Amino acid sequence: MVFWEGYVSDEAMGTFAPIIVYWLYAGFYQLLPPLDNYRLHTRKEEDEKNSVPLASVVKGVLLQQLVQATVAHLLFVLTSKTGSSGTVIQPSIAVQIVQIIIGMLVMDTWQYFVHRYMHQNKFLYRHVHSQHHKLVVPYAIGALYNHPLEGLLLDTVGGAISFLVSGMTARTAVIFFCFAVIKTVDDHCGLWLPGNIFHLLFQNNTAYHDIHHQRQGLKYNYSQPFFPIWDKLLGTHMPYKLVRRPQGGFEARLTKD
């Protein structure tokens, strides 16, 4: 039993809930006060280093989400598991948890290798992936600011493969995709807030991904959005330490293993 049952189908929720959650969570970060004591980069750095205006970032994200919604709708239609009674038999909570974990590992694997290849292939980096790195100082709303081709290959196809391999139903997919969106937004928020549960539970977090956006870290920390497993296995893991800046806030400094 879920709160939307009887009002909206699982397929509709799986299509649109991740988009709504994205803007609610990213909007929450956008509306926060400056919080200079918790920023990984100063506001001056954000203004000077980022080469794309907020309006363009919003348009880019909306375009990617339009493609995602279209693909998600088609995916749910093609994989509908409605029985003769017109309802879908949902697996147990334990099975759903396993499916979500499988989905996380599959998404991490897909995104690591596609993401890394987009850095190694000079043509793809220059003409596709470099758009995301125009935000040298990441912020929440820009989490899905990508070239349309990257948005399709990295996020949309990666999500579809995770859904298919894990065998989850549309209802479980609502939880999985919304969680993945929240985690991705948090990884780009640029803030190291005390008590942030993602910083406590995941090594792959805001500071970890911030290293990747720094010029000296471009060839490291490709893993996203959940675990740093592939970085550690394949030698692209770059550890860091958080250092307090005298003027306030933190700095994620690269260190050696």
Salt bridges, closest charged atoms under 4 A:
GLU5 OE1 - ARG171 NH1 3.74
ASP10 OD2 - ARG171 NE 3.08
ASP36 OD2 - ARG43 NH2 2.74
GLU45 OE1 - HIS41 ND1 3.43
GLU45 OE2 - LYS49 NZ 3.58
GLU46 OE1 - ARG39 NH2 2.75
GLU150 OE2 - HIS129 ND1 2.87
ASP186 OD2 - HIS199 NE2 3.84
ASP187 OD1 - LYS183 NZ 2.87
ASP210 OD1 - HIS41 NE2 2.72
GLU251 OE1 - ARG253 NE 3.39
ASP257 OD1 - HIS237 ND1 3.60
